[in-house]
């Protein structure tokens, strides 16, 4: 492992100490490992992939009053302190700026492979058993209802609607998580996502059976 990657890991661990459990160091570590796994099947710059994966949630806007510039500022300052070349810094910042689900309508159409790899990894960590756990953890963190039969999922929300949404945790599966399988960029991402998607469908089916006391 290179010094820059080791230093980045240490930086992220310190920065995210005490973070909400769905967006903490362990989330970053899983995304980093998934990114490396997917990158093995693609022709890409592995340094850009690893740095982007490690820094992608360094200042998640939803925990910083919606500020989408803070992560870019923190990441640039850190990478410059490590003497990373400007070309790499710009590529990493581009991934951080365009990775999120809510920004998918604003992202350029022709995405670099490094972004596709890290985006797939980040989205994979939002689904499956880990995705279920993270979703309920965040719902509890926000004190959202688990489920309400009279509250329908809001599909096709705008970015602003999505940011302000305080719907139920179960609705979040329909508003985002079940859509992610079909948004995968890479063949490896699609393969991993398929199994996790099926797990979520099984979970939701069981949840409804138990909710309705079938």
Steps between C-alpha positions, in 0.01 A plus 500: 500500500640841404576771757235731355231232543616423856498872586155543346361210702637654821361843407152364424489289818580807711261727308204261524545397863156507662315523166151352450551124465378480141753761385797423724849360434361147457274619216805662337705183547233284335468740206879510464521118493208472258659765277825305484307180421307667215811684374670164436250443220541844339779701335531790744739708712504307828649792696209724400255220585647436846536867597146578377352205690680598820403869480152478342312554829755712687230766552163359391276804429205354696707530820631848410183704432496395134842654426628321187827698486645398837608150392677646196681757713610248766609247236700755299679630809588147610618383156710814454659438841600156368652652184257317273526632144231746388370273223424223755345749744261627231396145409434411865298818559294426188406159642406648840289770334307265271471173693173553685157364408333839547744667255450243223294748294783755505791266419653511149384220270848372413640396839862392558543134589644590842174671595297206368701255713475697826136591439413131454686411820323774698160395366569133570565588865153659509324172413483141626523412870741787566263734316205389713704554818630841388152616396341417834796646687463830314121494540549464875763774496241732336216363719300414185210254511596148397184467293155656468240334277344839410827664389578412138855498363587814299643387168695725259577764764703804397838551667351760738204275589736210563723708730200615706322165507424357844294207382486158662794262499311238299408762238871573456537153348252592225623859460867406462639159598299279265596733211875457549535157336407647161733800546819292521769601251730197490439131430657404834281756677188361334593147603554589868190722510267228368541273803465789746190628319332160537579500873322835542191372317490198733543727803218735391269206434568361848464846659153546349390153608603575857358856494161370388520203741440253222 
